[in-house]
Amino acid sequence: MNEIPDTTTNNPEAVTEQRSWFGRMQGVSVIASVVLPIAAAYLVYHTGVGMPQGTINEGDLLHPAVDLSLLPMREQGTEPVQLAGEPVKWRYLIFSDRNCGSDCEKLLYTSRQVHIRLGEKADRLERMLITSTSLPADQQQTLSEQHPRLRFLVVPSEEFARLQSDTGVLNRNQPEALLVDQAGFAMMAYDNHHTGNQLLKDIKRLLKYSYEQ
């Protein structure tokens, strides 16, 4: 019986084209394996679609996530700040309506300890104290000494009121920390009922499964 000859071995162009096709498919597979899980995770967190009833997060999940990327803020002595123009990081935005009292300072301390315990990953997280009016200079100086990495920002009162309505958590007459993702969406909320271990558990898991820039 006559065998059908293998013409590809005698056709270098066909072999090259076949290898190129396999190479492209492998490249697409690698990209898809990285992009699709991230896209799916963001879809779940930002819309609540597909969120299981029994979640493993320790913070209070916001449904839906609240976009803070264009929130107008002002840092003392600088131009206006928006998260959309800031380096890509995860952030704790600690909100205290006017002054940072003892409850606010307690929440700042908890978030600081979490920041320290992240070790080599600490640069991927930033903490911001958000108030509706500037803190007294002496208080800000004291807090700056206690929290070297903390940034102090002011949000206009009307925007602060809008956030209270949008998040549903900032109107509980107590300081709150919102965990904001790398795209500027507030995903979870914490207060002094949450322990440092709970905050640490959530942020470590999110850092593990998110991209780094």
ABEGO torsion letter per residue (X at the ends): XBBBBBAAAABAAAAAAAAAAAAAAAAAAAAAAAAAAAAAAAAAAAAGBGBBABBABABBBBOBBBBAAABBBBBBGBBBBBAAABBBBBBBBBBBAABBBAAAAAAAAAAAAAAAAAEAAAAABBBBBBBABBBBAAAAAAAAAABAABBBBBBBAAAAAAAAAAAGAAAAGBBBBBBBBAAGBBABBBBAABBAAAAAAAAAAAAAABBBX
